Amino acid sequence: MAFEVVPLRAFADNYIWTLRDAGRAAVVDPGDARPVLDYLRAEKLELVAIINTHHHADHVGGNADLLKQYRVPVYGPHDERIREVTHRLRDGERMTLPHFGVGFEVFEIPGHTRTHIAFYGAGMLFCGDTLFAVGCGRLFEGTPRQMHESLGKLMRLPDTTQVYCGHEYTLSNIRFAKAADPGNRALLELEVKAKQLREQGRPTLPSDIGQEKATNPFVRCTEPAVVASASRFAARALKDPVSVLAAIREWKNNF
């Protein structure tokens, strides 16, 4: 690829994923304009696009200030709560970043929010707060069934797909996953690697789809260990993956 993806840190644990080449940059979910403006200035880059996955302020709050300095397209969902979006996208539509020679397919992935979307292309998935490394987003506007279907859609992508999510939650998600999916050796191996990265001040991201299939309890809702843990939490036998997801999401909310 003729570009690289750089994480810009914002707030306590957000990442603003920045696609860049020698002279231009596009940013995904700029909740805060300041780290973006500082990076553009330091690297002598021109902003060429803004990409939004959902309406939460920690993902779109920097749009307006960036647009004061750069007249660029803003790609996002059909959601009037993100006023700055110029190109509203639906499931199955495509958008391109011609400066980088890359195109993205759009997936509607409701669950965390009603109108959440993801962008998939060039082996990369920008999925906001729906899928996290070893976790999923809280169900603020969607239902467990929607989240189950959205995660299932993402799990059909190639295992090598790089997962660029919105927050550095990996270690806390692993702590919960070890309770929900006890005996999962892949989780223990990932925990060692993630701790080393964080001790070095490096992101644990991107993840990849293969890793999520092996370690993420929210996409492993038919695995016997996860079903058993969810049933214990719910104090009743859970038979279907949607009920399992609902139980472990409620459990995680107060873990």
C-alpha positions as a printed Julia matrix, in Angstrom:
255×3 Matrix{Float64}:
   0.0     0.0    0.0
   1.09    3.53  -0.7
  -0.1     4.7    2.71
   0.18    3.78   6.37
  -2.3     3.85   9.25
  -1.23    5.82  12.32
  -3.09    5.93  15.67
  -3.56    9.37  17.19
  -4.5     9.25  20.85
  -7.46   11.26  22.15
  -9.14   11.54  25.56
  -8.39    8.65  27.94
  -8.39    5.74  25.51
  -9.65    6.75  22.03
  -7.72    6.19  18.84
  -8.2     8.45  15.82
  -7.02    6.21  12.99
  -5.18    8.28  10.4
  -4.45    7.07   6.88
  -1.5     9.0    5.5
   1.06    9.13   2.73
   3.87   11.64   2.22
   1.57   14.63   1.86
  -2.05   13.84   2.73
  -4.14   12.33   5.49
  -7.67   11.08   6.14
  -8.96   10.57   9.67
 -11.45    8.1   11.14
 -13.65    9.23  14.04
 -11.91   12.45  15.11
 -13.52   13.0   18.48
 -11.05   15.79  19.19
  -9.59   18.08  16.54
  -6.49   19.05  18.51
  -4.37   15.88  18.14
  -5.27   15.78  14.45
  -4.32   19.41  13.84
  -1.08   18.98  15.79
  -0.17   15.88  13.77
  -1.02   17.48  10.42
   1.1    20.49  11.28
   4.05   18.48  12.57
   4.05   16.14   9.57
   3.2    18.85   7.01
   0.13   16.94   5.81
  -3.06   18.13   4.14
  -6.34   16.69   5.39
  -8.37   15.22   2.51
 -11.28   13.39   4.2
 -13.09   12.65   7.47
 -14.76    9.28   8.11
 -17.33    8.79  10.89
 -18.69    5.45  12.1
 -21.34    6.69  14.56
 -22.68    9.79  16.24
 -21.07    9.7   19.69
 -19.21   12.88  20.58
 -15.91   11.12  21.27
 -15.92   10.05  17.61
 -17.31   13.12  15.83
 -16.66   16.01  18.22
 -13.66   17.26  16.24
 -15.43   17.42  12.88
 -16.48   21.06  13.07
 -13.08   22.43  14.08
 -11.32   20.4   11.38
 -13.75   21.73   8.77
 -12.93   25.3    9.79
  -9.44   24.74   8.42
 -10.0    22.1    5.72
 -12.86   21.93   3.22
 -13.08   18.14   2.89
 -15.78   15.51   2.41
 -17.18   13.85   5.53
 -18.38   10.26   5.11
 -20.77    8.79   7.65
 -24.1     7.13   8.39
 -27.61    8.36   7.69
 -27.9    10.07  11.06
 -28.9    13.72  11.34
 -27.13   13.89  14.71
 -23.84   14.15  12.77
 -24.53   17.46  11.09
 -21.21   17.7    9.26
 -21.6    14.54   7.14
 -21.61   15.37   3.42
 -21.79   11.79   2.08
 -24.32    9.62   3.91
 -23.78    5.92   3.3
 -25.86    2.76   3.59
 -25.12   -0.94   3.75
 -23.41   -2.25   0.62
 -22.47    1.16  -0.76
 -18.86    2.02  -1.54
 -16.7     5.06  -1.01
 -13.17    5.76  -2.2
 -10.19    7.74  -1.02
  -8.64    8.42  -4.41
  -5.53   10.04  -2.95
  -4.61    6.67  -1.45
  -5.99    4.44  -4.19
  -8.26    2.62  -1.76
 -11.97    1.92  -1.71
 -14.21    0.81   1.14
 -17.43   -1.15   1.33
 -19.88    0.09   3.94
 -21.56   -2.26   6.42
 -24.47   -1.2    8.59
 -23.7    -2.73  12.01
 -26.31   -1.53  14.52
 -26.15   -2.53  18.16
 -23.96    0.0   19.93
 -25.97    2.71  18.2
 -28.93    2.51  15.83
 -27.06    3.86  12.78
 -23.51    2.57  13.3
 -21.54    1.74  10.14
 -18.15    0.19   9.38
 -15.73    0.64   6.47
 -13.98   -2.38   4.94
 -11.3    -2.29   2.26
  -7.69   -3.17   1.48
  -7.75   -5.79   4.23
  -8.74   -3.22   6.86
 -11.9    -2.82   8.92
 -12.71    0.46  10.66
 -15.51   -0.57  13.0
 -15.82    2.18  15.6
 -17.37    0.86  18.81
 -19.27   -2.2   17.56
 -16.42   -4.72  17.59
 -13.52   -4.27  19.99
 -10.49   -6.46  20.51
 -11.96   -9.22  22.73
 -15.2    -7.29  23.18
 -18.13   -5.37  21.76
 -19.74   -2.02  22.44
 -22.44   -1.39  25.01
 -25.98   -1.63  23.67
 -26.96    2.03  23.96
 -29.54    2.08  21.15
 -29.6    -1.4   19.64
 -30.69   -4.85  20.72
 -28.75   -8.04  21.48
 -30.07   -9.55  18.25
 -28.82   -6.58  16.24
 -25.4    -6.81  17.86
 -25.26  -10.58  17.27
 -26.11  -10.1   13.59
 -23.66   -7.21  13.19
 -20.8    -9.17  14.75
 -21.71  -12.16  12.61
 -21.46  -10.01   9.51
 -17.96   -8.89  10.49
 -16.86  -12.43  11.37
 -17.52  -13.44   7.75
 -14.63  -11.25   6.63
 -11.26  -12.94   6.0
  -9.39  -13.96   9.16
  -6.46  -11.74   8.17
  -8.62   -8.57   8.12
  -7.03   -5.93  10.35
  -9.52   -4.64  12.93
  -9.15   -0.94  13.76
 -11.61   -0.22  16.58
 -12.17    2.99  18.49
 -10.71    2.37  21.95
  -7.81    0.81  23.83
  -9.93   -1.61  25.86
  -8.04   -4.84  25.17
  -6.64   -5.64  28.62
  -9.89   -4.9   30.47
 -11.79   -6.91  27.86
  -9.4    -9.84  28.35
 -10.03   -9.78  32.1
 -13.74  -10.2   31.48
 -13.27  -12.74  28.7
 -11.26  -14.99  31.03
 -14.3   -15.11  33.32
 -16.79  -15.67  30.48
 -14.63  -18.15  28.54
 -12.5   -19.94  31.16
  -9.81  -22.27  29.93
  -9.31  -20.44  26.62
  -5.55  -20.71  26.06
  -5.63  -18.21  23.18
  -6.82  -15.58  25.67
  -3.9   -16.23  28.01
  -1.42  -15.96  25.14
  -3.01  -12.74  23.94
  -2.91  -11.28  27.45
   0.86  -11.75  27.64
   1.35  -10.04  24.28
  -1.07   -7.19  25.08
   0.58   -6.48  28.44
   3.98   -6.26  26.78
   2.68   -3.8   24.19
   1.06   -1.58  26.81
   4.18   -1.62  28.99
   6.06   -0.33  25.94
   3.45    2.4   25.45
   2.26    0.82  22.2
  -1.32    0.11  21.09
  -2.66   -3.44  21.27
  -4.43   -2.68  17.97
  -5.14   -3.49  15.26
  -6.56   -6.87  16.08
  -7.65   -9.22  13.3
 -10.75  -11.27  12.61
  -8.99  -14.57  13.25
  -7.9   -13.38  16.69
 -11.44  -12.27  17.5
 -12.86  -15.67  16.55
 -10.39  -17.29  18.94
 -10.67  -14.89  21.91
 -13.79  -12.7   21.81
 -16.64  -14.14  23.91
 -19.21  -11.98  22.11
 -18.55  -13.83  18.84
 -18.17  -17.19  20.62
 -21.74  -17.38  21.92
 -22.19  -20.99  20.78
 -19.03  -22.22  22.51
 -19.95  -24.54  25.42
 -17.77  -22.7   27.96
 -19.32  -19.32  27.09
 -22.85  -20.74  27.09
 -22.24  -22.3   30.51
 -20.84  -19.06  31.97
 -23.7   -17.0   30.58
 -26.25  -19.49  31.92
 -24.7   -19.3   35.4
 -24.87  -15.51  35.3
 -28.49  -15.55  34.11
 -29.41  -18.3   36.6
 -31.17  -20.25  33.86
 -30.23  -22.43  30.92
 -29.61  -20.31  27.82
 -30.19  -22.09  24.53
 -29.55  -19.57  21.75
 -26.59  -17.28  20.99
 -28.62  -14.07  21.17
 -29.61  -14.84  24.77
 -26.0   -15.71  25.57
 -24.78  -12.42  24.12
 -27.44  -10.48  26.03
 -26.4   -12.14  29.29
 -22.66  -11.63  28.93
 -23.16   -8.03  27.76
 -25.2    -7.32  30.9
 -22.54   -9.09  32.97
 -19.74   -7.09  31.33
 -21.57   -3.8   31.99
 -20.93   -4.21  35.72
 -17.82   -6.39  35.71
